Amino acid sequence: MPISRAEIPTPSGGRLINRLCKHWSHKLEVEYTESDARIVFSEKGTCLMHADADKLSVSIETLDEETLDQLEGVVESHLVRMAAKDETLDIVWEN
């Protein structure tokens, strides 16, 4: 199963998890706390997140590379949208 990971420097990881999970909880299976999240994209894959004081760790696991690329884009675009207006997220996926 392909896996992709990103370590995103941000002091707002917990806030990003909270906003993103509330947004997705209407459509997806979502479990989250102040510092951890698990989002299930139906049969496509799973996204795990963990917030530390200075970074947000994100990992995505899917069944194939094409879906992995799609979910990287979906997660990244949503994180950027949920970030504060004055915060720029540097997201580099490693797989």
Protein Blocks (a to p, Z undefined) as FASTA:
>chain_A
ZZdddddddfklmmmmmmmmmmmmmmmccdddfkbccddehjlbccdddddfkbccdddd
dfbfklmmmmmmmmmmmmmmmpcfklccdddddZZ
